[in-house]
Amino acid sequence: MQFDLKLPLLGFEEVSTMELQKIDEIFMRLESVGEGPSFTLINPFALREYSFDIPSSLQALLGITSESNLLIYNIMILQTPIEKSTINFVAPIIFNTDNQSMAQIIIDNRADFGIAEPVEKYLKG
């Protein structure tokens, strides 16, 4: 499914449209349409307790209502071995599947969210 960016992704201001592809129940692939970056995304709710407030300005920009169908994913930096991969919980990407819009949000003032948390922290031993 293609999404229009309502705010630029950090560091990729030239990208305006991206394609979201499901890998499985936990992972997604996000690729720019045309030239640009691609990312592996992870469902944070499969790993941990994860909640934050979406500012009203971003809700308006994405057309979010109480009935909106949203997806929230985090960018994952893949490493070998996979346990050394990291997840950015500070800058989730919000997708409104009702109108195919998306934006990245920065969550401030949350000591419980890291910018590069290792996957191994969440693996069941």
Secondary structure per residue as TSV (DSSP state, phi and psi in degrees):
chain	resnum	aa	ss	phi	psi
A	1	M	-	360.0	135.1
A	2	Q	E	-91.5	143.1
A	3	F	E	-128.4	143.8
A	4	D	E	-93.9	129.2
A	5	L	E	-76.4	125.9
A	6	K	S	-91.4	-20.9
A	7	L	S	-136.3	144.5
A	8	P	-	-68.0	148.3
A	9	L	B	-69.7	141.9
A	10	L	T	-57.9	122.2
A	11	G	T	87.3	-5.7
A	12	F	B	-132.7	55.1
A	13	E	T	-63.7	-21.6
A	14	E	T	-80.6	-13.2
A	15	V	-	-83.2	130.4
A	16	S	-	-121.3	-20.9
A	17	T	E	-135.6	136.5
A	18	M	E	-135.1	153.8
A	19	E	E	-108.8	128.9
A	20	L	E	-104.8	125.4
A	21	Q	E	-125.4	129.2
A	22	K	E	-75.8	131.4
A	23	I	-	-96.4	-51.8
A	24	D	S	-158.6	-161.0
A	25	E	S	-70.2	-18.2
A	26	I	S	-109.9	-33.8
A	27	F	E	-111.6	147.5
A	28	M	E	-133.2	161.1
A	29	R	E	-117.2	130.2
A	30	L	E	-118.4	117.7
A	31	E	E	-126.6	140.6
A	32	S	E	-70.2	147.6
A	33	V	S	-84.6	118.7
A	34	G	S	90.3	-150.3
A	35	E	S	-73.4	140.8
A	36	G	S	146.4	-170.7
A	37	P	-	-80.5	165.8
A	38	S	E	-136.3	150.4
A	39	F	E	-136.2	149.6
A	40	T	E	-94.8	128.6
A	41	L	E	-112.5	152.5
A	42	I	E	-130.1	144.0
A	43	N	-	-78.0	110.8
A	44	P	G	-67.0	-26.6
A	45	F	G	-70.7	-17.5
A	46	A	G	-77.7	-14.1
A	47	L	T	-109.2	-36.3
A	48	R	S	-159.4	171.9
A	49	E	-	-70.3	128.2
A	50	Y	-	-149.7	111.6
A	51	S	-	-148.2	152.1
A	52	F	-	-162.2	164.0
A	53	D	-	-92.9	136.2
A	54	I	-	-92.1	119.1
A	55	P	-	-55.9	146.8
A	56	S	H	-59.8	-33.0
A	57	S	H	-64.5	-37.8
A	58	L	H	-74.4	-36.1
A	59	Q	H	-58.9	-43.8
A	60	A	H	-65.1	-43.7
A	61	L	H	-61.5	-38.7
A	62	L	H	-91.8	-1.9
A	63	G	T	67.4	34.7
A	64	I	-	-82.2	129.3
A	65	T	-	-123.6	178.2
A	66	S	T	-65.6	-19.2
A	67	E	T	-97.4	-0.6
A	68	S	-	-64.1	145.3
A	69	N	-	-95.1	109.9
A	70	L	E	-112.9	148.3
A	71	L	E	-119.5	138.9
A	72	I	E	-127.5	123.0
A	73	Y	E	-134.2	159.4
A	74	N	E	-119.4	148.2
A	75	I	E	-74.9	135.7
A	76	M	E	-118.9	131.4
A	77	I	E	-97.9	111.5
A	78	L	-	-75.4	138.2
A	79	Q	-	-134.4	166.2
A	80	T	S	-116.4	124.6
A	81	P	S	-72.5	164.8
A	82	I	G	-56.3	-29.6
A	83	E	G	-62.8	-22.6
A	84	K	G	-86.9	-4.2
A	85	S	-	-62.4	154.0
A	86	T	E	-123.6	155.8
A	87	I	E	-123.5	136.4
A	88	N	-	-96.7	100.8
A	89	F	-	-86.6	-9.0
A	90	V	S	-82.5	-24.1
A	91	A	S	-129.6	68.8
A	92	P	-	-68.2	159.5
A	93	I	E	-109.9	130.0
A	94	I	E	-107.8	128.9
A	95	F	E	-115.8	126.5
A	96	N	E	-98.8	106.1
A	97	T	T	-75.7	-13.1
A	98	D	T	-71.2	-36.7
A	99	N	T	-123.5	12.4
A	100	Q	T	52.5	46.7
A	101	S	E	-115.6	155.6
A	102	M	E	-150.0	158.6
A	103	A	E	-161.6	154.5
A	104	Q	E	-99.2	140.1
A	105	I	-	-118.9	147.3
A	106	I	-	-106.3	123.5
A	107	I	-	-94.0	113.3
A	108	D	-	-91.5	157.5
A	109	N	S	57.6	41.8
A	110	R	-	-127.9	101.1
A	111	A	T	-68.8	-18.4
A	112	D	T	-86.2	-1.4
A	113	F	-	-114.4	129.0
A	114	G	-	-107.5	159.9
A	115	I	S	-85.7	-19.4
A	116	A	S	-148.2	63.7
A	117	E	E	-79.9	131.5
A	118	P	E	-70.0	140.4
A	119	V	G	-59.2	-37.0
A	120	E	G	-58.2	-22.3
A	121	K	G	-63.2	-25.2
A	122	Y	G	-108.7	0.2
A	123	L	S	-78.8	137.4
A	124	K	-	-79.0	126.6
A	125	G	-	-88.8	360.0
